[in-house]
Amino acid sequence: MLELLFLLLPVAAAYGWFMGRNSVRNEDRKEQEQFSKQYVTGLNLLLSDQPDKAVDLFIELLDVDSDTLETHWALGKLFRRRGEFDRAIKIHQNLTSRPAISESERRTAMFELGLDYLAAGLYDRAEDMLLALQSDPQFKAACLRHLLELYESTHEWDKAIKIALKLTKIDNNAEKIVAQLYCELADKQDDSELTEKFYNKARKHDGSCVRAALALGRLWYNQGHFRKAQSILCGILHEDSDFIAEALPLIKACYEALDDESGLIHFLHECVREGQSTTASILLSELIARENGIEAAEQFVQSSLIRNPTMKGFHQLMDFHIRAADVGKARDSLRVLQRLVQQQMSQRPRYRCRHCGFSGSTLYWHCPSCRSWGQLKPIIGLDGD
């Protein structure tokens, strides 16, 4: 209510200007009286808790000129923020048709109208408006970003890629977005050759695109190209070590398919040393238990927990204690405790967006909250890996 009253101060000023004139012609006096009645009506509506009707009346009272233009911009943006898209569209459409404003102001009104359409989900109209303005240097960057937002919403990945490629010329960070868009395109393909082609294009635009690396590793493993899959998946440790836990099950499968257990052990030690990965420690502890016994595996997990305390590591340590314990109350108690830890782990989110803090149990490459690409990553630390 207060911000509406503040925005409508120019109306009050105009009213004072009308009333303060010392000499007016008869026609002007009639206009003044009409304006006065409408203004008082608007105030009564506002004060009687009917702000919607009051605002509509005030908008009609405001002539579009250099003195009131800023008020129109502010009102239009306010309505859009509040989800009152019809009113925002009405204001900006009115501005585009007024002969009193400059060409630059008209194009600004067109841009704001395009944002109204976009916010309202009227994608065809928004697309037409934004495409018409993308060649204007004043609006080019903003139009490209909003067009990208539009095509992402409609899942038109081909169009989104074309826009993102234009963005790379003014923003180097857009290369990472292009890579993600190629991954989306790859996910939609039924042809494995096309799928591989688009994932490879993603890697060309972003050499550390973990999403493409995981997908290509899975694709090549299923095709029996174990060495090729192993190579790209192991590279994730150096590209983004936070994701190594996501790749380790498939990496382990590749080493097993190649009958290279010593190579697997060496790589797991590297993961523990460089990435402090609890998942790697757990896999390594199972190999130690098989070769050197439960006691040696317990000692390894304990030392890992000292360096990197996590719930997952504690859960694994209890598992070894249960295996080593005699049948009886002690083992039963440990199992109860392990189940409680497991329940606690299952209730905690596994991924968190580095941009907005959104968290959940599903890995989204496009954050559902802030719509950022590639910002959702595995949680590292006590509740994570």
C-alpha positions as CSV (number, residue, x, y, z in Angstrom):
1,M,0.0,0.0,0.0
2,L,2.8,2.4,1.0
3,E,4.8,1.8,-2.2
4,L,1.6,2.4,-4.3
5,L,1.0,5.7,-2.5
6,F,4.6,6.7,-3.1
7,L,4.4,5.9,-6.8
8,L,1.2,7.9,-7.1
9,L,2.8,11.1,-5.6
10,P,3.1,12.6,-9.1
11,V,-0.7,12.4,-9.4
12,A,-1.0,14.4,-6.3
13,A,1.6,16.9,-7.6
14,A,-0.4,17.2,-10.8
15,Y,-3.5,17.8,-8.9
16,G,-1.9,20.5,-6.8
17,W,-0.6,22.1,-10.0
18,F,-4.1,22.2,-11.4
19,M,-5.6,23.7,-8.3
20,G,-2.8,26.3,-7.9
21,R,-3.3,28.0,-11.3
22,N,-4.5,31.5,-10.8
23,S,-6.2,31.9,-14.1
24,V,-7.7,29.2,-16.3
25,R,-10.0,29.2,-19.2
26,N,-13.5,27.8,-18.8
27,E,-12.6,24.6,-20.7
28,D,-9.5,24.1,-18.5
29,R,-11.6,24.7,-15.4
30,K,-14.0,21.9,-16.5
31,E,-11.1,19.5,-17.0
32,Q,-9.8,20.5,-13.6
33,E,-13.1,19.8,-11.9
34,Q,-13.3,16.4,-13.7
35,F,-9.8,15.6,-12.7
36,S,-10.5,16.6,-9.1
37,K,-13.6,14.4,-8.9
38,Q,-11.7,11.4,-10.3
39,Y,-8.8,12.0,-8.0
40,V,-11.0,12.2,-5.0
41,T,-12.8,9.0,-6.2
42,G,-9.5,7.3,-6.5
43,L,-8.4,8.4,-3.0
44,N,-11.7,7.1,-1.5
45,L,-11.2,3.8,-3.2
46,L,-7.7,3.5,-1.9
47,L,-8.7,4.5,1.7
48,S,-11.8,2.1,1.6
49,D,-9.4,-0.8,1.0
50,Q,-10.2,-1.1,-2.7
51,P,-6.6,-0.5,-4.1
52,D,-7.2,-2.5,-7.3
53,K,-9.9,-0.1,-8.5
54,A,-8.0,2.9,-7.3
55,V,-4.8,2.0,-9.1
56,D,-6.7,1.4,-12.4
57,L,-8.3,4.9,-12.0
58,F,-5.0,6.6,-11.3
59,I,-3.4,4.9,-14.3
60,E,-6.1,6.5,-16.5
61,L,-5.5,9.9,-14.9
62,L,-1.7,9.8,-15.6
63,D,-0.9,11.4,-18.9
64,V,2.3,10.0,-20.5
65,D,4.9,12.7,-20.6
66,S,8.5,13.3,-19.4
67,D,7.2,14.0,-15.9
68,T,5.1,10.8,-15.5
69,L,7.1,8.3,-17.6
70,E,9.2,7.1,-14.7
71,T,6.0,6.5,-12.7
72,H,4.7,4.3,-15.5
73,W,7.9,2.3,-15.6
74,A,7.8,1.8,-11.8
75,L,4.1,0.8,-11.8
76,G,4.7,-1.7,-14.6
77,K,7.6,-3.3,-12.9
78,L,5.7,-3.4,-9.6
79,F,2.7,-5.1,-11.2
80,R,5.0,-7.7,-12.9
81,R,6.8,-8.5,-9.6
82,R,3.4,-8.9,-7.9
83,G,2.2,-11.3,-10.6
84,E,-0.4,-8.8,-11.9
85,F,0.7,-9.4,-15.5
86,D,-2.5,-8.1,-17.2
87,R,-1.9,-4.7,-15.6
88,A,1.8,-4.6,-16.4
89,I,1.0,-5.5,-20.0
90,K,-1.7,-2.8,-20.2
91,I,0.7,-0.1,-19.0
92,H,3.5,-1.1,-21.4
93,Q,1.2,-1.6,-24.3
94,N,-0.2,1.9,-23.6
95,L,3.3,3.3,-23.6
96,T,4.3,1.7,-27.0
97,S,1.3,3.4,-28.7
98,R,1.9,6.9,-27.3
99,P,3.2,9.5,-29.8
100,A,4.6,11.7,-27.1
101,I,7.5,9.5,-26.1
102,S,10.8,9.1,-27.9
103,E,11.9,6.1,-30.0
104,S,14.3,5.0,-27.4
105,E,11.6,5.1,-24.7
106,R,9.2,3.2,-27.1
107,R,11.8,0.5,-27.5
108,T,12.2,0.4,-23.7
109,A,8.5,-0.1,-23.4
110,M,8.6,-2.9,-26.0
111,F,11.4,-4.6,-24.0
112,E,9.4,-4.3,-20.7
113,L,6.3,-5.7,-22.6
114,G,8.4,-8.6,-23.7
115,L,9.3,-9.3,-20.1
116,D,5.6,-9.1,-19.1
117,Y,4.8,-11.7,-21.7
118,L,7.6,-13.9,-20.6
119,A,6.6,-13.7,-16.9
120,A,3.0,-14.4,-17.9
121,G,4.0,-17.5,-19.9
122,L,2.9,-16.0,-23.2
123,Y,6.0,-17.3,-24.9
124,D,5.1,-16.7,-28.5
125,R,4.5,-13.0,-27.9
126,A,7.6,-12.7,-25.7
127,E,9.7,-14.4,-28.4
128,D,8.5,-12.0,-31.1
129,M,9.2,-9.0,-28.9
130,L,12.7,-10.1,-27.8
131,L,13.8,-11.2,-31.3
132,A,12.8,-7.8,-32.7
133,L,15.0,-6.0,-30.1
134,Q,18.0,-8.3,-30.1
135,S,19.8,-6.3,-32.8
136,D,19.5,-3.1,-30.7
137,P,22.9,-2.6,-28.9
138,Q,21.0,-1.3,-25.8
139,F,19.0,-4.4,-25.3
140,K,21.1,-7.1,-27.1
141,A,22.6,-8.8,-24.1
142,A,19.4,-8.7,-22.0
143,C,17.3,-10.0,-24.9
144,L,19.7,-12.9,-25.5
145,R,19.6,-13.9,-21.9
146,H,15.8,-13.7,-21.7
147,L,15.5,-15.6,-25.0
148,L,17.7,-18.3,-23.5
149,E,15.5,-18.4,-20.5
150,L,12.4,-18.7,-22.8
151,Y,13.9,-21.6,-24.8
152,E,15.0,-23.4,-21.7
153,S,11.4,-23.2,-20.3
154,T,10.0,-24.6,-23.6
155,H,12.8,-27.2,-23.9
156,E,13.7,-26.0,-27.4
157,W,17.3,-27.0,-27.1
158,D,18.3,-26.3,-30.7
159,K,17.1,-22.7,-30.4
160,A,18.7,-22.3,-27.0
161,I,22.1,-23.4,-28.3
162,K,22.0,-20.8,-31.1
163,I,21.2,-18.1,-28.6
164,A,23.8,-19.3,-26.1
165,L,26.5,-19.4,-28.8
166,K,25.7,-15.7,-29.5
167,L,26.1,-15.0,-25.8
168,T,29.6,-16.6,-25.8
169,K,30.8,-13.6,-27.8
170,I,30.0,-11.2,-25.0
171,D,30.3,-13.6,-22.0
172,N,32.9,-16.4,-21.8
173,N,31.0,-18.1,-19.0
174,A,28.3,-18.9,-21.5
175,E,30.5,-21.7,-22.9
176,K,29.5,-23.8,-19.9
177,I,25.9,-23.2,-20.6
178,V,26.4,-24.3,-24.2
179,A,27.9,-27.5,-23.0
180,Q,24.9,-28.2,-20.7
181,L,22.5,-27.5,-23.6
182,Y,24.3,-30.0,-25.8
183,C,23.9,-32.5,-23.0
184,E,20.2,-31.8,-22.9
185,L,20.1,-32.4,-26.6
186,A,22.1,-35.6,-26.3
187,D,19.7,-36.9,-23.6
188,K,16.8,-36.6,-26.1
189,Q,18.4,-38.7,-28.8
190,D,17.5,-42.3,-29.6
191,D,20.5,-42.8,-31.9
192,S,23.7,-43.6,-29.9
193,E,25.9,-42.0,-32.5
194,L,24.0,-38.7,-32.2
195,T,24.1,-39.0,-28.5
196,E,27.8,-39.5,-28.5
197,K,28.2,-36.6,-31.0
198,F,26.4,-34.1,-28.8
199,Y,28.2,-35.1,-25.6
200,N,31.5,-34.7,-27.4
201,K,30.4,-31.2,-28.5
202,A,29.6,-30.5,-24.9
203,R,33.1,-31.4,-23.9
204,K,34.5,-29.2,-26.7
205,H,32.8,-26.2,-25.2
206,D,33.6,-27.1,-21.6
207,G,36.5,-29.5,-21.2
208,S,35.6,-30.1,-17.6
209,C,31.9,-30.8,-18.2
210,V,31.4,-33.7,-15.7
211,R,27.9,-34.3,-16.9
212,A,29.1,-35.2,-20.4
213,A,32.0,-37.2,-18.9
214,L,29.7,-39.4,-16.8
215,A,27.3,-39.9,-19.7
216,L,30.1,-40.8,-22.2
217,G,31.7,-43.2,-19.7
218,R,28.3,-45.0,-19.2
219,L,27.8,-45.1,-23.0
220,W,31.2,-46.5,-23.7
221,Y,31.0,-49.0,-20.9
222,N,27.7,-50.3,-22.2
223,Q,29.3,-50.6,-25.7
224,G,32.2,-52.6,-24.2
225,H,34.8,-49.9,-24.6
226,F,36.1,-50.3,-21.0
227,R,39.5,-48.6,-21.4
228,K,37.9,-45.6,-23.1
229,A,35.2,-45.4,-20.4
230,Q,37.8,-45.8,-17.6
231,S,40.0,-42.9,-19.0
232,I,37.2,-40.3,-19.2
233,L,35.7,-41.3,-15.8
234,C,39.0,-41.3,-14.0
235,G,39.6,-37.8,-15.4
236,I,36.7,-36.5,-13.2
237,L,39.0,-36.6,-10.2
238,H,41.0,-33.7,-11.6
239,E,38.2,-31.9,-13.4
240,D,35.9,-31.7,-10.4
241,S,36.8,-34.0,-7.5
242,D,33.4,-33.3,-5.8
243,F,31.8,-35.6,-8.4
244,I,34.2,-38.5,-8.1
245,A,31.8,-40.4,-5.8
246,E,29.2,-40.3,-8.6
247,A,31.7,-42.0,-11.0
248,L,33.4,-44.5,-8.7
249,P,30.9,-47.4,-9.1
250,L,31.3,-47.3,-12.9
251,I,35.1,-46.8,-12.6
252,K,35.3,-49.9,-10.4
253,A,33.2,-51.9,-13.0
254,C,35.7,-50.8,-15.7
255,Y,38.7,-51.9,-13.8
256,E,37.0,-55.2,-13.0
257,A,36.1,-55.7,-16.7
258,L,39.8,-55.1,-17.5
259,D,40.9,-57.5,-14.7
260,D,43.1,-54.7,-13.2
261,E,42.6,-54.8,-9.5
262,S,46.0,-53.3,-8.8
263,G,45.1,-50.4,-11.0
264,L,41.9,-49.9,-9.1
265,I,43.6,-49.9,-5.8
266,H,46.1,-47.4,-7.0
267,F,43.4,-45.1,-8.3
268,L,41.3,-45.4,-5.0
269,H,44.4,-44.4,-3.0
270,E,44.8,-41.4,-5.3
271,C,41.1,-40.4,-4.7
272,V,41.6,-40.7,-0.9
273,R,44.8,-38.7,-1.0
274,E,43.6,-35.9,-3.4
275,G,39.8,-35.8,-3.1
276,Q,39.4,-37.2,0.5
277,S,36.6,-39.3,-0.9
278,T,34.7,-41.3,1.7
279,T,33.2,-43.5,-1.1
280,A,36.8,-44.3,-2.3
281,S,37.8,-45.1,1.3
282,I,34.8,-47.5,1.6
283,L,35.7,-49.3,-1.6
284,L,39.3,-49.5,-0.6
285,S,38.4,-50.8,2.8
286,E,36.4,-53.7,1.3
287,L,39.5,-54.7,-0.8
288,I,41.7,-54.5,2.3
289,A,39.2,-56.6,4.3
290,R,39.3,-59.3,1.6
291,E,43.1,-59.3,1.3
292,N,44.2,-58.5,4.9
293,G,41.2,-59.1,7.2
294,I,38.6,-57.1,9.0
295,E,41.0,-55.7,11.6
296,A,43.2,-54.1,9.0
297,A,40.1,-52.7,7.2
298,E,38.8,-51.2,10.5
299,Q,42.1,-49.5,11.1
300,F,42.1,-48.0,7.6
301,V,38.6,-46.7,8.0
302,Q,39.4,-45.2,11.5
303,S,42.4,-43.4,10.1
304,S,40.3,-42.1,7.2
305,L,37.6,-40.8,9.6
306,I,40.2,-38.9,11.5
307,R,41.2,-37.1,8.3
308,N,37.7,-36.8,6.9
309,P,34.9,-37.4,9.4
310,T,31.6,-38.4,7.7
311,M,28.4,-40.3,8.5
312,K,29.1,-42.7,5.6
313,G,32.5,-43.5,6.9
314,F,31.1,-44.1,10.4
315,H,28.4,-46.4,9.0
316,Q,31.1,-48.4,7.2
317,L,33.2,-48.7,10.4
318,M,30.2,-50.0,12.3
319,D,29.7,-52.6,9.5
320,F,33.2,-53.9,10.2
321,H,32.6,-53.9,13.9
322,I,29.4,-56.0,13.4
323,R,31.3,-58.5,11.2
324,A,34.0,-58.8,13.9
325,A,31.6,-59.0,16.9
326,D,30.5,-62.2,18.5
327,V,26.9,-63.2,18.1
328,G,24.9,-61.7,20.9
329,K,23.7,-58.4,22.4
330,A,26.7,-56.5,21.4
331,R,26.2,-57.3,17.7
332,D,22.5,-56.7,17.9
333,S,23.1,-53.3,19.5
334,L,25.5,-52.3,16.8
335,R,23.0,-53.3,14.1
336,V,20.4,-51.1,15.8
337,L,22.8,-48.2,15.9
338,Q,23.8,-48.8,12.3
339,R,20.1,-48.7,11.2
340,L,19.7,-45.4,13.0
341,V,22.7,-43.9,11.2
342,Q,21.3,-45.3,7.9
343,Q,18.0,-43.6,8.6
344,Q,19.7,-40.3,9.4
345,M,21.8,-40.5,6.2
346,S,18.7,-41.2,4.1
347,Q,16.9,-38.1,5.4
348,R,19.8,-35.8,4.6
349,P,20.0,-34.1,1.2
350,R,22.8,-35.4,-1.1
351,Y,23.2,-32.3,-3.4
352,R,23.3,-28.6,-2.9
353,C,23.3,-25.7,-5.3
354,R,26.4,-23.6,-4.9
355,H,24.6,-20.6,-6.3
356,C,21.3,-20.4,-4.3
357,G,21.6,-23.1,-1.6
358,F,18.8,-25.3,-2.9
359,S,19.3,-28.9,-1.7
360,G,17.7,-32.3,-2.4
361,S,18.3,-36.0,-2.9
362,T,18.3,-35.8,-6.7
363,L,21.1,-34.4,-8.9
364,Y,19.6,-31.7,-11.2
365,W,22.0,-30.2,-13.8
366,H,19.6,-27.2,-14.0
367,C,18.8,-25.9,-10.6
368,P,15.0,-26.0,-10.0
369,S,15.3,-22.9,-7.7
370,C,17.7,-20.4,-9.3
371,R,17.8,-22.0,-12.8
372,S,21.6,-22.0,-12.8
373,W,23.4,-24.6,-14.9
374,G,25.8,-27.1,-13.3
375,Q,25.7,-25.5,-9.9
376,L,24.1,-28.5,-8.0
377,K,26.9,-30.6,-6.6
378,P,27.3,-33.5,-4.2
379,I,27.5,-32.3,-0.5
380,I,31.0,-32.7,0.9
381,G,31.6,-33.1,4.6
382,L,30.0,-34.7,7.6
383,D,26.6,-35.4,5.9
384,G,28.2,-36.0,2.4
385,D,31.1,-37.7,0.8
